[in-house]
Amino acid sequence: MVPTITAFEQSPDRGKGLARDMRVRWALEEVGRPYEVRLVSFKAMKQPAHRALQPFGQIPTYEEGDLVLFESGAIVLHIAERNAGLLPKDANGRSRAIAWMFAALNTLEPPIFERSLLMILDREKPWYEDRLHALESGIRNRLGDLSRRLGDAEWLDGAFSAGDLIMISVLLRLKGSSDILDDYPNLAAYVARGEARPAYRRAFAAQLAVFTSQAMASQ
Ligand SMILES: N[C@@H](CCC(=O)N[C@@H](CS)C(=O)NCC(=O)O)C(=O)O
């Protein structure tokens, strides 16, 4: 059965990989599963029909037969559990890969995402610079720890896994809006390795195509 995911009809970054359908597309590409995409407007996202799929009125969602899922991490975990290629075969290795998914979503993504929101919404506030500084110093602490753990390894724990997929997806948000990652060369190289994967490139192209085709249609 071909799953259907939802994505932004109008994305703030115009399909440059930051919206969270990207990580779901990437996971599906990694395991070789075709998928369909239903684009939703900001207005439609907040209507009851979409909230039945995603209680918070957000994207992405995932529908496959009777199953409806929300939360990008849960969706990627589902894909990784049902298809070969994103989780190690041994039980302990699987648990460790899942721990890295949680680390990315719980420990890294909150301050990184809050920094992005701050830069969009609060630039004019008198406390903007102080808050930015506090967030960036917290982010740098986390990146330092992550960088020391990764060392010169290719991926976080053995072969590429769903843990790397989510971690790289989260770190990518820093790339477009700062040069923070450049201070951690092994993390910058780690992110670049993720972006170079054919599955990532296919997913990125598919997300971007939504917006390039809209631009062409409006000409
Ligand atoms: N924790 C959720 C976050 C989902 C989320 O924030 N989605 C954003 C797009 S990346 C969204 O729909 N934003 C519009 C809104 O919140 O109104 C997940 O990982 O799926």
The ligand as an ORCA input file, in Angstrom:
! r2SCAN-3c Opt
* xyz 0 1
  N       6.754     17.913     16.513
  C       6.064     18.014     15.241
  C       6.186     19.437     14.742
  C       5.382     19.651     13.493
  C       5.537     21.071     12.989
  O       5.963     21.988     13.727
  N       5.178     21.271     11.716
  C       5.297     22.582     11.141
  C       5.976     22.465      9.781
  S       7.632     21.921      9.927
  C       3.903     23.157     10.919
  O       2.998     22.470     10.505
  N       3.778     24.452     11.170
  C       2.554     25.173     10.967
  C       1.830     25.421     12.244
  O       2.293     24.993     13.313
  O       0.790     26.078     12.167
  C       6.656     17.013     14.241
  O       7.857     16.735     14.364
  O       5.934     16.507     13.380
*
